[in-house]
Amino acid sequence: MNEGEAIDVAQEAILTLLLMAGPVMAVALTIGLIIALFQALTQLQEMTLVFVPKIVIVFVSLLLFLPFMLAQISAFFEGLADKIIGLP
């Protein structure tokens, strides 16, 4: 494996990481913004109001996005295995 192939594998790994983590992080960001807006409008500064709904919704989004995430990681590993098998 030369440097170009190693860089390609690293780029694919980073892209796979972003595709896997992106949807869950977007959900967490959106819920955080909604809760912060709610706290600013109502002037409630309860810390559990931030953490409990966000944790629950992130877990639910993980369950919903799990098939997509598994498909992405398995496609990455299949491509990586094909590259390893194809080495001279």
C-alpha positions in Angstrom: 0.0 0.0 0.0 1.5 3.3 -1.0 0.8 6.7 0.4 -2.0 7.5 -2.1 -4.0 4.4 -1.1 -3.5 5.1 2.6 -4.8 8.7 2.1 -7.8 7.3 0.2 -8.6 4.9 3.0 -8.3 7.7 5.5 -10.6 9.9 3.5 -13.2 7.2 3.2 -12.9 6.5 6.9 -13.5 10.2 7.7 -16.4 10.4 5.3 -17.9 7.3 6.8 -17.5 8.7 10.3 -19.3 11.9 9.3 -22.1 10.0 7.6 -22.6 7.9 10.7 -22.3 10.6 13.3 -23.9 13.5 11.4 -27.6 12.7 11.7 -27.4 12.0 15.4 -25.3 15.1 16.0 -27.8 17.2 14.0 -30.7 15.8 16.0 -28.8 16.7 19.3 -28.0 20.2 18.0 -31.6 20.8 17.0 -33.0 19.6 20.3 -30.4 21.6 22.2 -31.4 24.8 20.3 -35.1 24.2 20.9 -34.6 23.6 24.6 -32.3 26.7 24.9 -35.0 28.8 23.1 -37.7 27.4 25.4 -35.5 28.2 28.5 -34.8 31.7 27.2 -38.5 32.4 26.6 -39.7 31.0 29.9 -36.7 31.9 32.0 -36.5 28.4 33.4 -32.9 27.6 34.2 -33.3 24.0 35.3 -30.4 21.8 34.3 -32.3 18.6 34.1 -34.5 20.2 31.5 -31.5 20.3 29.2 -30.1 16.8 29.8 -33.0 14.4 30.2 -34.9 15.2 26.9 -31.7 15.5 24.9 -30.5 12.1 26.2 -33.8 10.4 25.5 -34.1 11.9 22.0 -30.5 11.1 21.1 -31.1 7.5 22.1 -34.3 7.3 20.1 -32.5 8.8 17.1 -29.7 6.3 17.5 -32.3 3.5 17.3 -33.8 5.1 14.2 -30.5 5.7 12.4 -28.9 2.4 13.4 -29.8 0.5 10.2 -28.3 3.4 8.1 -25.2 3.5 10.3 -24.7 -0.2 10.1 -25.1 -0.1 6.3 -22.5 2.7 6.1 -19.9 0.9 8.3 -20.4 -2.5 6.6 -20.0 -0.9 3.2 -16.8 0.8 4.4 -15.4 -2.4 5.8 -16.3 -4.4 2.7 -14.5 -1.9 0.5 -11.5 -2.0 2.9 -11.5 -5.8 2.9 -11.6 -5.8 -0.9 -8.6 -3.4 -1.0 -6.7 -5.7 1.5 -7.5 -8.8 -0.6 -6.5 -7.0 -3.8 -3.0 -6.2 -2.5 -0.2 -7.9 -4.4 
